[in-house]
């Protein structure tokens, strides 16, 4: 039984490590750091590598945010935490209908590099993604 527990613990850790890898700032390419500093001057962040892109988590003008930056220094998306009540009503309606009894525990506004806006609602441990009008796009399991 102990061997099974240890194996499950190692497997779980390996799965977590595969999804997000914490980085020291010295491990982040200069193009990537420059893109972040240009967009958010005098802001410090914590870096991760996820899906072959760099993600930096930070606070800017009192808001909790993250930015995803590719290796060429292009910001491909930014995510800003928002109050749940700021989500479009269509999202709340969708969650009530498709996740009966569940509540939205976190919300964020996502701006893609091309300007497209999306919303993310955290429901039952999953990220549920919607377009700017509140139309369901997809569900992402962490």
C-alpha positions as CSV (number, residue, x, y, z in Angstrom):
1,X,0.0,0.0,0.0
2,X,2.8,2.4,0.8
3,X,4.4,1.7,-2.6
4,X,1.2,2.5,-4.3
5,X,0.8,5.8,-2.4
6,X,4.4,6.8,-3.2
7,X,3.9,6.0,-6.9
8,X,0.7,8.0,-7.0
9,X,2.4,10.9,-5.3
10,X,5.3,10.9,-7.7
11,X,2.9,10.5,-10.7
12,X,0.8,13.5,-9.5
13,X,3.9,15.6,-9.0
14,X,5.3,14.7,-12.4
15,X,1.9,15.7,-14.0
16,X,2.0,19.0,-12.2
17,X,5.6,19.6,-13.2
18,X,4.7,19.0,-16.8
19,X,2.0,21.6,-16.9
20,X,3.9,24.6,-15.3
21,X,7.5,25.0,-14.5
22,X,8.6,27.8,-12.2
23,X,11.5,29.9,-13.5
24,X,14.0,32.2,-12.1
25,X,14.1,35.6,-13.9
26,X,17.6,34.7,-15.1
27,X,16.1,31.8,-17.0
28,X,13.8,34.0,-19.0
29,X,15.1,35.2,-22.4
30,X,15.9,39.0,-22.7
31,X,13.3,39.5,-25.5
32,X,10.6,38.1,-23.2
33,X,11.6,40.2,-20.2
34,X,11.9,43.3,-22.4
35,X,8.3,42.8,-23.8
36,X,7.0,42.5,-20.2
37,X,8.9,45.6,-19.0
38,X,7.8,47.6,-22.0
39,X,4.2,46.9,-21.4
40,X,4.3,47.0,-17.5
41,X,7.2,49.3,-16.5
42,X,8.7,48.9,-13.0
43,X,6.6,45.8,-12.4
44,X,8.0,42.7,-10.9
45,X,6.5,39.3,-11.6
46,X,6.9,35.5,-11.0
47,X,7.8,33.5,-14.1
48,X,6.6,30.1,-15.3
49,X,7.0,28.1,-18.5
50,X,3.8,26.6,-19.7
51,X,3.1,25.1,-23.1
52,X,6.4,26.4,-24.5
53,X,5.5,30.0,-23.6
54,X,6.5,32.2,-20.7
55,X,3.9,33.3,-18.2
56,X,4.4,36.0,-15.7
57,X,2.1,36.6,-12.8
58,X,2.1,40.1,-11.3
59,X,0.2,43.0,-9.8
60,X,-0.4,46.1,-11.9
61,X,-2.2,49.2,-10.7
62,X,-3.8,47.2,-7.9
63,X,-5.0,44.3,-10.2
64,X,-3.8,40.7,-10.2
65,X,-2.8,39.8,-13.7
66,X,-0.8,37.4,-15.8
67,X,0.7,37.7,-19.3
68,X,1.7,35.0,-21.7
69,X,4.7,35.8,-23.9
70,X,6.2,33.7,-26.7
71,X,9.9,33.3,-27.1
72,X,10.0,36.1,-29.7
73,X,8.7,38.6,-27.1
74,X,5.1,38.8,-28.4
75,X,2.5,39.1,-25.7
76,X,-0.1,36.5,-26.8
77,X,-2.6,37.1,-24.0
78,X,-3.2,38.9,-20.7
79,X,-5.5,37.8,-18.0
80,X,-6.9,40.1,-15.3
81,X,-8.8,38.9,-12.3
82,X,-12.2,40.5,-12.0
83,X,-15.1,40.4,-9.6
84,X,-17.6,37.6,-10.4
85,X,-20.4,40.2,-10.7
86,X,-18.5,41.8,-13.7
87,X,-19.0,38.7,-15.9
88,X,-21.8,39.1,-18.5
89,X,-25.1,37.8,-17.3
90,X,-25.1,35.2,-20.1
91,X,-22.2,33.5,-18.3
92,X,-24.0,33.2,-15.0
93,X,-27.0,31.9,-16.8
94,X,-24.9,29.3,-18.6
95,X,-23.3,28.1,-15.4
96,X,-26.7,27.8,-13.6
97,X,-28.0,25.7,-16.5
98,X,-25.0,23.5,-17.2
99,X,-23.4,23.2,-13.7
100,X,-26.5,22.8,-11.5
101,X,-25.8,23.8,-7.9
102,X,-22.2,25.0,-8.7
103,X,-20.9,28.5,-8.1
104,X,-18.4,30.5,-9.9
105,X,-15.4,30.8,-7.5
106,X,-13.1,33.1,-9.6
107,X,-13.4,35.2,-12.7
108,X,-11.1,36.8,-15.2
109,X,-11.0,38.9,-18.3
110,X,-8.7,37.6,-21.0
111,X,-7.4,39.8,-23.8
112,X,-5.8,37.9,-26.7
113,X,-2.8,39.4,-28.6
114,X,-5.1,40.3,-31.5
115,X,-7.5,42.2,-29.3
116,X,-10.1,39.4,-28.9
117,X,-11.8,39.4,-25.5
118,X,-12.8,36.3,-23.6
119,X,-13.9,35.6,-20.0
120,X,-12.9,32.7,-17.7
121,X,-15.1,31.4,-14.9
122,X,-13.7,28.9,-12.4
123,X,-16.4,26.3,-11.8
124,X,-16.0,23.0,-9.9
125,X,-12.2,23.2,-10.3
126,X,-12.4,23.8,-14.1
127,X,-11.8,26.9,-16.2
128,X,-14.8,27.6,-18.4
129,X,-14.1,29.9,-21.2
130,X,-16.6,32.3,-22.9
131,X,-16.4,34.9,-25.7
132,X,-17.0,38.6,-25.1
133,X,-20.8,38.2,-25.3
134,X,-20.8,35.3,-22.8
135,X,-21.1,32.5,-25.3
136,X,-19.5,29.2,-24.2
137,X,-16.2,28.3,-26.0
138,X,-14.7,25.5,-24.0
139,X,-13.9,23.9,-20.6
140,X,-10.3,23.4,-19.5
141,X,-9.4,21.0,-16.7
142,X,-6.3,21.9,-14.7
